[in-house]
């Protein structure tokens, strides 16, 4: 009999532990508002709209038709024809390609206003750079440093070669390796 009680008590303990875990797991589940019965009830009963503010203008009285202004009078047919002709002329001018005006239009006063620069006909030319001095790669004698000169007037003319300082001589053999204590990490302080 004792064996039966111990075996049955283990299942009861498991059920006692599983019941709160099952409640926690179900509480963590979420249901979309479209199928949530609580949300559906709140929408049907109007409880969802109870917290909203009323639409603007609901506190004012209903407008009456006597506050609407009367229809404006039609202008004379000549005025309407003049407006239609001006609109048709504007539409016809908008279909023409734009013309670049470098010369003032006839009847325009001066063509430009003060502070407005003229529009150039072509983009400016690319800037020409001065030639760089030639760098010798052989053991040339070191020349005295020359004073800087102005760039040549013609950008296409070759610049006279200027002697640059010679590079230091490279040793034929590699230098000796550092001592072993410098090759490893520094010792840890104790």
C-alpha positions as CSV (number, residue, x, y, z in Angstrom):
1,X,0.0,0.0,0.0
2,X,2.8,2.3,0.7
3,X,4.1,1.9,-2.8
4,X,0.7,3.0,-4.2
5,X,0.6,6.2,-2.1
6,X,4.1,7.2,-3.1
7,X,3.4,6.6,-6.8
8,X,0.1,8.5,-6.7
9,X,1.6,11.4,-4.7
10,X,4.2,12.0,-7.4
11,X,1.5,12.4,-10.1
12,X,-0.4,14.8,-7.8
13,X,2.7,16.9,-7.2
14,X,3.3,17.1,-11.0
15,X,-0.3,18.2,-11.5
16,X,0.1,20.8,-8.7
17,X,3.2,22.2,-10.4
18,X,1.8,21.9,-14.0
19,X,-1.5,23.8,-13.2
20,X,0.2,27.2,-12.4
21,X,2.6,26.7,-15.3
22,X,-0.3,26.1,-17.6
23,X,-2.1,29.2,-16.4
24,X,1.1,31.3,-16.9
25,X,1.5,29.9,-20.4
26,X,-2.1,30.6,-21.4
27,X,-1.9,34.1,-19.9
28,X,1.1,34.8,-22.2
29,X,-0.9,33.9,-25.3
30,X,-2.2,36.8,-27.3
31,X,-5.2,36.9,-29.7
32,X,-5.5,39.5,-32.5
33,X,-8.2,42.1,-31.8
34,X,-10.2,41.0,-34.9
35,X,-11.0,37.6,-33.3
36,X,-10.7,38.6,-29.6
37,X,-14.2,38.2,-28.1
38,X,-13.6,41.0,-25.6
39,X,-12.6,43.5,-28.3
40,X,-15.6,42.4,-30.5
41,X,-18.0,43.0,-27.6
42,X,-16.5,46.5,-26.8
43,X,-16.9,47.5,-30.5
44,X,-20.5,46.2,-30.7
45,X,-21.7,47.7,-27.4
46,X,-20.0,51.1,-28.0
47,X,-17.8,50.9,-25.0
48,X,-14.7,51.4,-27.2
49,X,-16.1,54.8,-28.4
50,X,-17.1,56.0,-24.9
51,X,-13.5,57.2,-24.2
52,X,-13.2,59.2,-27.5
53,X,-13.6,63.0,-27.7
54,X,-16.6,64.2,-29.8
55,X,-15.8,65.3,-33.3
56,X,-15.0,69.0,-33.7
57,X,-18.0,71.3,-34.3
58,X,-20.5,69.1,-32.5
59,X,-20.9,71.8,-29.8
60,X,-22.1,74.3,-32.4
61,X,-25.6,74.6,-33.8
62,X,-26.5,73.1,-37.2
63,X,-25.7,75.6,-39.9
64,X,-28.6,77.0,-41.9
65,X,-28.7,77.8,-45.6
66,X,-29.2,81.6,-45.1
67,X,-25.5,81.8,-44.0
68,X,-24.3,80.6,-47.4
69,X,-23.2,83.6,-49.6
70,X,-25.1,84.2,-52.9
71,X,-23.7,83.0,-56.2
72,X,-21.4,85.6,-57.7
73,X,-22.5,87.4,-60.8
74,X,-21.1,86.3,-64.2
75,X,-18.7,88.7,-65.9
76,X,-19.5,90.2,-69.3
77,X,-18.9,87.9,-72.3
78,X,-16.1,90.3,-73.5
79,X,-14.2,89.8,-70.3
80,X,-14.6,86.0,-70.4
81,X,-13.4,86.0,-74.0
82,X,-10.3,88.1,-73.0
83,X,-9.5,85.7,-70.2
84,X,-9.9,82.6,-72.4
85,X,-7.7,84.2,-75.1
86,X,-5.0,85.0,-72.6
87,X,-5.1,81.4,-71.2
88,X,-4.8,80.0,-74.8
89,X,-1.9,82.3,-75.5
90,X,-0.1,81.1,-72.3
91,X,-0.7,77.5,-73.3
92,X,0.7,78.1,-76.8
93,X,3.8,79.8,-75.5
94,X,4.4,76.9,-73.0
95,X,4.7,74.5,-75.9
96,X,7.5,76.4,-77.6
97,X,11.1,75.4,-76.6
98,X,12.9,77.8,-74.2
99,X,15.4,80.1,-75.9
100,X,18.7,80.9,-74.1
101,X,18.9,84.7,-74.2
102,X,22.4,86.1,-74.2
103,X,21.2,89.3,-75.7
104,X,18.4,91.3,-74.0
105,X,15.0,90.7,-75.5
106,X,13.7,93.6,-77.6
107,X,11.8,96.0,-75.5
108,X,13.4,94.7,-72.3
109,X,15.1,97.4,-70.2
110,X,18.9,96.7,-70.2
111,X,18.5,92.9,-70.2
112,X,19.9,92.5,-66.7
113,X,19.3,93.9,-63.3
114,X,21.9,95.1,-60.9
115,X,23.7,92.3,-59.1
116,X,22.8,89.7,-61.7
117,X,25.8,88.3,-63.5
118,X,25.5,87.5,-67.2
119,X,24.9,83.8,-68.1
120,X,28.0,82.4,-69.8
121,X,27.5,80.8,-73.3
122,X,29.9,77.8,-72.5
123,X,31.3,76.3,-69.4
124,X,34.7,77.6,-68.3
125,X,37.8,75.7,-69.5
126,X,39.5,73.1,-67.2
127,X,42.3,74.6,-65.1
128,X,45.8,73.8,-66.2
129,X,48.1,72.5,-63.6
130,X,51.8,73.3,-63.4
131,X,54.2,70.5,-64.3
132,X,55.7,68.5,-61.4
133,X,59.5,68.3,-61.2
134,X,61.2,65.1,-62.4
135,X,62.2,62.7,-59.6
136,X,65.5,61.0,-60.2
137,X,65.8,57.4,-59.1
138,X,69.5,57.0,-59.4
139,X,72.3,58.3,-57.0
140,X,72.4,61.8,-58.3
141,X,74.4,64.5,-56.4
142,X,72.4,66.6,-54.1
143,X,71.7,70.0,-55.7
144,X,71.3,73.2,-53.6
145,X,67.7,74.0,-52.9
146,X,66.4,76.4,-55.5
147,X,64.0,79.3,-54.7
148,X,60.4,78.6,-55.7
149,X,59.6,80.1,-59.1
150,X,56.3,81.3,-60.5
151,X,54.4,78.8,-62.8
152,X,55.3,79.1,-66.5
153,X,53.0,81.4,-68.5
154,X,52.2,78.7,-71.0
155,X,50.8,75.5,-69.4
156,X,51.9,73.3,-72.3
157,X,55.6,74.4,-72.1
158,X,57.8,71.8,-70.3
159,X,59.3,72.9,-67.0
160,X,63.1,72.7,-66.6
161,X,64.1,69.6,-64.6
162,X,64.9,70.5,-61.0
163,X,67.3,68.3,-59.1
164,X,65.7,66.7,-56.0
165,X,67.6,65.6,-52.9
166,X,69.0,62.1,-53.3
167,X,67.5,59.2,-51.3
168,X,69.6,57.8,-48.4
169,X,71.6,54.8,-49.3
170,X,70.0,51.5,-48.5
171,X,72.1,48.9,-46.6
172,X,72.9,45.7,-48.5
173,X,72.1,43.4,-45.6
174,X,69.1,43.4,-43.3
175,X,69.7,44.9,-39.8
176,X,70.2,42.5,-36.9
177,X,67.1,41.2,-35.2
178,X,66.1,42.7,-31.8
179,X,67.1,41.0,-28.6
180,X,64.8,38.1,-27.5
181,X,63.4,40.1,-24.5
182,X,61.9,42.6,-27.0
183,X,60.3,39.9,-29.2
184,X,57.8,38.7,-26.6
185,X,55.1,40.4,-24.5
186,X,56.3,42.4,-21.5
187,X,56.5,40.5,-18.3
188,X,53.6,40.8,-15.9
189,X,54.1,42.9,-12.8
190,X,54.1,40.9,-9.6
